Amino acid sequence: MAVQDQSMSRSRKPDWLKMRPPSGREFTGIKETLREHDLNTVCEEANCPNLGECWSGRNGTSESDSGGTATFMLMGHRCSRGCNFCDVETGGMEPLDPDEPENVGKAIAEIGLDYVVLTSVDRDDLPDQGAGHFARTIREIKKRHPGVLVEVLIPDFQGEERLVRKIIDAQPDVIAHNVETVERLQFPVRDRRAGYEQSLGVLEQVERESDIYTKTSIMLGHGEYDHEVYQTLADLRERGVDIVTLGQYLQPSLSHLEVKRYDHPDKYETWRRVAEEELGFLYCASGPMVRSSYKAGELFVDAVLREGRSVEDARASARQSPASN
C-alpha cells in the first residue's frame, strides 16, 4: 500500500495549519458556564487548536449557529501520567469533587448541548483509577437529559477489565480510547504506563462486551512510517473499532516532543479512503486539524443514532460541516 508523500519537515509550520481565534456568543457563554460550575475542559487544558471553532457553534460558521461543543475533562486538571505530547499538567493530584457529576449535568442544560463529550485525566493514584466517578457522571447526564448523546474518551485503566466494564455498564453512546501513535513510538510519545497492546485490549473489550460504538485517534508527525500507520489502522479494525480520527501533532511547548513532519491535507484524505474504503471503518475523520474529540465525528454519530441515517448518508452529512476539513 503506497501513500503519496506530500509533507514538510519540522522547520516551519505550513500554510494549511491555520487556527480560528476564539470568539462568538457560544464561545463566551460556554466559558462563563464552565467557570460558574468550576468545570475543566480538555479544550483549554490541552490548548486545542479547534477551541474557537468548536465553542463558537456546532457548524462553526457564524454567531447564529447553535449547539457549541465542549469536551468536559473530569477528575481535575492534573494528570498522574506524563505523556510527552500532552500539555495537561502532571502530578500534585487532588481529591475528586463529589459534586462534579451533578455540575456537569447542570452545565449541559445551561449550554444547550445535545451531544456531550467527556474525557478525564489519568488517576492512577485512586483505587479504581476514577472509573466509578466517570461512570457516575455518565449516569447523571443520562438521568437528567435522556435525549443527549454521550461520548466518552477514557483512560486505559491499566488494562483492568473490571474498571473498563464500569464505563460499559453506564451505557454511553460512544466509548473512545486513543492509541495515539504507532506501536514503535508508544514511548517516548506516551507515558511508559501506557502501551499499544493495552490500548487495543481496552477497545477490543468494549467491542466484545457491548454494542456501543468504539472510537480511537492517531497523531501523525512523530516520525512514523506509512506502513506503520497502515498496520495500526489494520490492528484497530481487527479489534472491531468503528471510528478513527487522524490529525497532525502540534508541539505544545519547547519542553514537548518536536514535530518531525507536517503532512499535506491530501495525504490525510488518502488515509481517510484507506480507512473507510479498504479497511472498513464506519467513519474516519482525517485532516491536519482533526482531534480525537472532534465535531465531524460527533455529527456522524448523531446522524446514525438520532436521525437513523445509513452509514453512507451519515458520512456525507458529517463532511458537509466545516469541521471535516
C-alpha positions as CSV (number, residue, x, y, z in Angstrom):
1,M,0.0,0.0,0.0
2,A,1.6,3.3,-1.1
3,V,0.5,6.6,0.3
4,Q,1.5,9.7,-1.7
5,D,4.2,11.6,0.2
6,Q,3.3,15.3,0.4
7,S,4.9,16.5,3.6
8,M,7.1,19.2,5.0
9,S,9.9,19.0,7.5
10,R,9.6,20.4,11.0
11,S,11.5,23.6,10.0
12,R,8.4,25.7,9.6
13,K,4.6,25.4,10.1
14,P,2.8,25.1,6.7
15,D,0.1,27.4,5.5
16,W,-2.6,24.8,5.8
17,L,-2.3,24.8,9.6
18,K,-4.5,27.8,10.4
19,M,-6.4,28.3,13.7
20,R,-9.6,30.3,14.2
21,P,-9.2,32.6,17.2
22,P,-11.8,32.0,20.0
23,S,-14.8,34.3,19.5
24,G,-18.6,34.4,19.3
25,R,-21.6,34.2,21.5
26,E,-21.4,30.5,22.0
27,F,-17.8,30.7,23.0
28,T,-18.4,33.3,25.6
29,G,-21.5,31.6,27.0
30,I,-19.7,28.2,27.4
31,K,-16.7,29.8,29.1
32,E,-18.9,31.6,31.6
33,T,-20.9,28.4,32.4
34,L,-17.8,26.3,32.9
35,R,-16.3,28.8,35.3
36,E,-19.6,29.1,37.2
37,H,-19.7,25.3,37.9
38,D,-15.9,25.0,38.4
39,L,-15.5,22.6,35.5
40,N,-12.5,21.8,33.3
41,T,-12.3,21.2,29.6
42,V,-9.7,19.4,27.6
43,C,-10.2,22.1,25.0
44,E,-8.5,24.6,27.4
45,E,-6.1,22.3,29.3
46,A,-4.6,20.8,26.2
47,N,-4.6,24.1,24.2
48,C,-6.7,22.5,21.5
49,P,-6.3,24.4,18.2
50,N,-10.0,24.0,17.4
51,L,-11.3,25.6,20.6
52,G,-12.6,28.7,18.9
53,E,-14.4,26.7,16.1
54,C,-16.0,24.2,18.4
55,W,-17.1,26.6,21.1
56,S,-18.4,29.2,18.6
57,G,-21.1,26.8,17.3
58,R,-21.7,23.3,16.1
59,N,-21.4,24.2,12.5
60,G,-18.6,26.7,13.1
61,T,-19.9,29.2,10.5
62,S,-21.5,32.1,12.3
63,E,-22.6,33.5,15.6
64,S,-26.2,32.5,14.7
65,D,-25.2,28.8,14.8
66,S,-26.3,26.9,18.0
67,G,-25.0,23.9,19.8
68,G,-21.4,24.8,20.7
69,T,-19.3,21.8,21.6
70,A,-17.1,21.4,24.6
71,T,-15.2,18.3,25.9
72,F,-15.6,18.2,29.7
73,M,-12.4,17.0,31.5
74,L,-13.3,15.1,34.7
75,M,-11.3,14.5,37.9
76,G,-9.3,17.6,37.9
77,H,-6.8,19.4,35.7
78,R,-3.7,17.5,36.8
79,C,-2.8,14.0,35.4
80,S,-1.0,11.2,37.1
81,R,0.9,10.5,33.8
82,G,3.4,12.5,31.9
83,C,2.9,11.9,28.1
84,N,5.4,13.8,26.1
85,F,2.9,15.2,23.6
86,C,0.3,16.5,26.1
87,D,0.1,19.9,27.7
88,V,-2.0,18.8,30.7
89,E,-0.1,19.3,33.9
90,T,1.4,16.2,35.7
91,G,1.4,15.4,39.4
92,G,0.0,17.1,42.5
93,M,-3.2,15.1,42.4
94,E,-6.2,16.5,44.3
95,P,-9.3,14.7,45.8
96,L,-12.2,14.2,43.4
97,D,-15.0,16.7,43.5
98,P,-18.1,14.8,44.6
99,D,-20.3,17.5,43.0
100,E,-18.7,17.2,39.6
101,P,-21.2,14.7,38.0
102,E,-24.1,16.9,39.0
103,N,-22.3,20.1,38.0
104,V,-21.7,18.6,34.5
105,G,-25.3,17.8,34.2
106,K,-26.4,21.3,35.1
107,A,-23.9,22.9,32.7
108,I,-25.2,20.8,29.8
109,A,-28.6,22.2,30.3
110,E,-27.4,25.7,30.5
111,I,-25.1,25.4,27.4
112,G,-27.8,23.6,25.5
113,L,-25.9,20.6,24.2
114,D,-27.5,17.6,22.5
115,Y,-24.1,15.8,22.1
116,V,-21.7,15.7,25.1
117,V,-18.1,14.6,25.1
118,L,-16.5,13.5,28.4
119,T,-12.8,12.8,29.0
120,S,-10.6,12.8,32.0
121,V,-7.0,12.9,33.3
122,D,-5.4,9.7,34.3
123,R,-5.9,9.0,38.0
124,D,-3.6,6.0,38.7
125,D,-3.5,7.3,42.3
126,L,-7.1,6.3,43.0
127,P,-8.1,2.7,44.0
128,D,-10.5,2.4,41.0
129,Q,-8.5,4.9,38.9
130,G,-11.5,7.1,38.7
131,A,-13.7,4.7,36.8
132,G,-16.6,4.9,39.3
133,H,-16.6,8.8,39.1
134,F,-16.6,8.6,35.3
135,A,-19.5,6.2,35.3
136,R,-21.5,8.3,37.8
137,T,-21.1,11.3,35.5
138,I,-22.4,9.4,32.5
139,R,-25.4,8.2,34.5
140,E,-26.1,11.7,35.8
141,I,-26.2,13.0,32.3
142,K,-28.4,10.2,31.1
143,K,-30.8,10.7,34.0
144,R,-31.1,14.5,33.5
145,H,-31.0,14.5,29.7
146,P,-32.3,11.3,28.2
147,G,-32.1,12.6,24.7
148,V,-28.5,13.7,24.9
149,L,-25.9,11.5,23.2
150,V,-22.8,10.9,25.4
151,E,-19.4,10.1,24.0
152,V,-16.6,9.3,26.5
153,L,-12.8,9.3,25.9
154,I,-11.5,7.1,28.6
155,P,-8.1,6.3,30.1
156,D,-6.8,2.7,29.8
157,F,-7.4,2.0,33.5
158,Q,-4.1,0.0,33.3
159,G,-6.0,-2.6,31.2
160,E,-8.2,-3.7,34.2
161,E,-11.3,-5.2,32.6
162,R,-13.4,-4.7,35.7
163,L,-12.8,-0.9,35.5
164,V,-13.5,-0.7,31.8
165,R,-16.7,-2.6,32.5
166,K,-17.9,0.1,34.8
167,I,-17.8,2.5,31.9
168,I,-19.6,0.0,29.6
169,D,-22.3,-0.6,32.2
170,A,-23.0,3.2,32.4
171,Q,-24.1,2.9,28.7
172,P,-22.6,5.9,26.9
173,D,-23.3,6.0,23.2
174,V,-19.6,6.1,22.1
175,I,-16.6,4.8,24.0
176,A,-13.3,6.2,22.7
177,H,-9.8,5.4,23.9
178,N,-6.8,6.7,22.0
179,V,-3.9,4.5,20.8
180,E,-2.2,7.9,19.9
181,T,0.6,6.6,17.7
182,V,2.1,3.6,16.1
183,E,3.5,0.7,18.1
184,R,7.2,1.6,17.7
185,L,6.7,5.1,19.0
186,Q,4.4,4.4,22.0
187,F,7.4,5.6,24.1
188,P,8.6,8.4,24.0
189,V,5.2,9.7,22.8
190,R,3.2,8.2,25.7
191,D,3.9,7.6,29.4
192,R,5.5,4.3,30.0
193,R,2.5,3.0,31.8
194,A,0.5,3.2,28.6
195,G,1.0,0.7,25.8
196,Y,-0.1,-0.4,22.3
197,E,-1.5,-3.8,23.2
198,Q,-3.0,-2.5,26.4
199,S,-4.9,0.2,24.5
200,L,-6.0,-2.3,21.8
201,G,-7.3,-4.5,24.6
202,V,-9.5,-1.8,26.0
203,L,-11.1,-1.2,22.7
204,E,-11.5,-4.9,22.0
205,Q,-13.2,-5.4,25.4
206,V,-15.8,-2.6,24.6
207,E,-16.5,-4.2,21.2
208,R,-16.7,-7.7,22.7
209,E,-19.0,-6.8,25.7
210,S,-21.3,-4.2,24.2
211,D,-22.9,-2.8,21.1
212,I,-21.5,0.7,21.9
213,Y,-19.7,2.5,19.1
214,T,-15.9,2.4,19.6
215,K,-13.5,5.2,18.5
216,T,-9.8,6.0,18.6
217,S,-7.3,8.5,17.4
218,I,-3.9,8.6,15.8
219,M,-1.5,11.6,15.7
220,L,0.8,12.0,12.7
221,G,4.1,13.8,12.8
222,H,6.1,11.9,15.3
223,G,8.3,10.2,12.7
224,E,6.0,7.3,11.9
225,Y,6.3,5.5,8.5
226,D,3.4,4.9,6.2
227,H,3.5,1.2,6.6
228,E,3.3,1.6,10.4
229,V,0.2,3.8,10.1
230,Y,-1.4,1.3,7.9
231,Q,-0.6,-1.5,10.3
232,T,-2.0,0.5,13.2
233,L,-5.3,1.0,11.3
234,A,-5.4,-2.7,10.4
235,D,-4.8,-3.7,14.0
236,L,-7.6,-1.3,15.2
237,R,-10.1,-2.6,12.6
238,E,-9.2,-6.2,13.5
239,R,-10.3,-5.4,17.1
240,G,-13.6,-4.1,15.8
241,V,-13.0,-0.3,16.2
242,D,-15.8,1.6,14.4
243,I,-14.5,5.2,14.1
244,V,-11.0,6.5,13.8
245,T,-9.6,10.1,13.6
246,L,-6.2,11.1,12.3
247,G,-4.7,14.5,12.9
248,Q,-1.4,16.5,12.9
249,Y,0.6,16.6,16.1
250,L,1.5,20.1,17.1
251,Q,4.2,20.8,19.7
252,P,2.5,22.5,22.8
253,S,5.8,23.9,24.1
254,L,9.6,23.6,23.7
255,S,9.6,21.0,26.5
256,H,7.4,18.6,24.5
257,L,8.4,16.4,21.6
258,E,9.3,18.1,18.4
259,V,7.3,17.7,15.3
260,K,9.1,15.5,12.8
261,R,6.9,16.2,9.8
262,Y,3.9,18.1,8.6
263,D,1.7,16.0,6.3
264,H,-0.2,17.7,3.5
265,P,-4.1,17.6,3.6
266,D,-4.1,15.4,0.5
267,K,-2.3,12.7,2.4
268,Y,-4.9,12.8,5.2
269,E,-7.6,12.4,2.5
270,T,-5.7,9.3,1.3
271,W,-5.7,7.8,4.8
272,R,-9.4,8.5,5.0
273,R,-10.0,6.5,1.9
274,V,-7.8,3.7,3.1
275,A,-9.6,3.6,6.5
276,E,-13.1,3.6,5.1
277,E,-12.9,2.0,1.7
278,E,-10.2,-0.6,2.2
279,L,-10.3,-1.4,5.9
280,G,-14.0,-0.9,6.5
281,F,-14.1,1.7,9.4
282,L,-17.6,3.1,9.7
283,Y,-16.2,6.6,9.7
284,C,-12.8,8.3,9.5
285,A,-12.2,12.0,10.2
286,S,-8.8,12.8,8.8
287,G,-7.1,16.1,8.4
288,P,-4.3,18.2,9.9
289,M,-6.5,20.0,12.4
290,V,-8.7,16.9,13.4
291,R,-8.5,16.0,17.0
292,S,-10.0,13.0,18.9
293,S,-12.9,15.0,20.3
294,Y,-13.9,16.5,17.1
295,K,-17.2,17.7,15.7
296,A,-17.1,15.9,12.4
297,G,-17.1,12.6,14.3
298,E,-19.9,13.7,16.5
299,L,-22.0,14.7,13.6
300,F,-21.6,11.3,12.0
301,V,-22.7,9.5,15.3
302,D,-25.6,11.9,15.7
303,A,-26.8,11.2,12.1
304,V,-26.7,7.5,12.7
305,L,-28.1,7.3,16.2
306,R,-30.5,10.2,16.4
307,E,-31.6,10.5,12.8
308,G,-31.3,6.8,11.8
309,R,-29.4,7.6,8.6
310,S,-27.4,5.0,6.7
311,V,-23.6,5.0,7.1
312,E,-23.2,6.5,3.7
313,D,-25.7,9.3,4.4
314,A,-24.2,10.0,7.8
315,R,-20.7,10.2,6.3
316,A,-21.9,12.7,3.7
317,S,-23.8,14.8,6.3
318,A,-20.7,15.0,8.6
319,R,-18.5,16.1,5.7
320,Q,-20.8,19.0,4.8
321,S,-19.6,20.6,8.1
322,P,-16.5,22.8,8.0
323,A,-15.3,20.6,10.9
324,S,-14.4,17.8,8.5
325,N,-11.9,20.0,6.6
